[in-house]
Amino acid sequence: MEYLRAFLVGGIICVIGQLLMDGAKLTSAHVLVLFVTLGVILTAIGIYDPIVDFGGAGATVPLPGFGYALAKGAVKGVKTSGLLGAFTGGVSAASGGVAAAIVFGYTMAVLFTPKSKK
């Protein structure tokens, strides 16, 4: 059942993103910024936590989940380091995911021949 909930939540997030790109003619960069920002805002007002509790990885892996991690890290940073933690907490909370994306992206670029779009 946990897999089904993750699939549903992640799928709904992806459908919303696709509808924004198709219907509102937003670029993928606009959707990226919008989703990360919404993840932070929804976490700040307490709406995203229940979504994460219900959807698990379906809510934390997509782009709003990155905003969620940033917001949670900033809150934790403020509690441990004061005002400076507001700036450093989000970065440290999301650093594992960013580092993994860089390592795996570089590995794929080395293993496979990149081709330009035509």
Long-range contacts (C-beta under 8 A, 24 or more apart in sequence): 2-56, 5-54, 5-55, 5-56, 5-58, 6-55, 6-56, 6-57, 6-58, 6-59, 7-58, 8-55, 8-58, 9-51, 9-54, 9-55, 9-56, 9-58, 9-59, 10-55, 10-57, 10-58, 10-59, 10-61, 10-62, 11-58, 13-58, 13-59, 13-62, 13-63, 13-64, 14-62, 17-63, 31-63, 32-63, 35-62, 35-63, 35-64, 35-67, 36-63, 36-64, 36-66, 36-67, 36-70, 37-67, 38-64, 38-67, 39-63, 39-64, 39-65, 39-66, 39-67, 39-68, 39-70, 39-71, 40-67, 40-68, 40-70, 40-71, 41-67, 42-67, 42-68, 43-67, 43-68, 43-71, 43-72, 44-71, 66-94, 66-97, 69-93, 69-94, 69-97, 70-94
